[in-house]
Amino acid sequence: MENIIDKIYAQMSSMSTSDQKVGRTILKNPAVVINITISQLAKRANVSDASITRFCRNLSLSGFHELKILLAQCIGQKESESLKKLPKDDMQAALGEIEKNKVGEIHATLSQIPTEKLEKILSIIEASRVIQISAEGDTYPVAADAVYKFNQIGLLSFASGGNVETADAQTMNLGRKDCLIVISNSGESAALLKEIKLAHKNKLKVISITNNPASPIALASDYHLKTGVRQTILQNQYYFSRVAAFTIIEALFLLLIKRNEKRIENIKQHEKIVSSQKI
């Protein structure tokens, strides 16, 4: 099977001027392209974001994300750098390396949040009639955790179960008294970006959680919280870790309780209600 770099070289002479700009930029340093956004590549190639999408379609790809996957496979990133560092014959040393990475992620995530921004985000969440939380794929468990936690302290929240069509329908029924929290590791989900545009049309405040402040989702949001992610896990999940995103949700949950300690009573009442389900 022809790899994507060979395919770009083979088709270069027949490409449009715009596609040639994109192709030359990719071929100059394909390893860099793997970890940048579509907007960053467009800027490097001096073309529009739409030109990048057309370039991918002209190569019979579904989009920019698939291009990055194929580039990663092509340049031999079969195993992430973080996994290569894990000792195979010393389990305790491997656990120690994992611990170091995860502690580093938590510290990097929490230490970089400006107080003023955090205070504003907490105020928006508290004042919202309804909090919609959206994510898809491997990130959805973070959204589900947020929904559980916020409802537990008396803040009405819901998610779509990871179904983007349902999420859009939910957003259509919300307004200026509500807010949307979007969680996406890459910040490049077209479905979530579409939902953000719909939310803004309905006057919702949008808070995003991604690992890239220059990503389309981060730039489209009213407020952005950056996750500090240190590990790459698979070649098609470039900087993926739910730990950092879960950390932000946990921090918001605890800070919301601290701002109004009466919310502890909500937790007690909920625990009492569900206690009959426990053995």
Buried (B, 14 or more C-beta within 10 A) or exposed (E): EEEBBEBBEEBEEEBEEBBBBBBEBBEEEBEBBBBBBBBBBBBBBEBEBEBBBBBBEBBEBEBBBBBBBBBBBBBEBEEBEBBEBBEEEEEEEBEEBBEEBBEBBBEBBBEEBEEEEBEBBBEBBEEBEBBBBBBBEEBBBBBBBBBBBBBBBBBEBBBBEBBBEEBBEBBEEBEEEBBBBBBBBBBBBBBBBBBBEBBBEBEBBBBBBBBBBBBBBBBBBBBBBBBBBBBBBBBBBBBBBBBBBBBBBBBBBEBBBEEEEEBEEBBEEBEEEEEEEEE
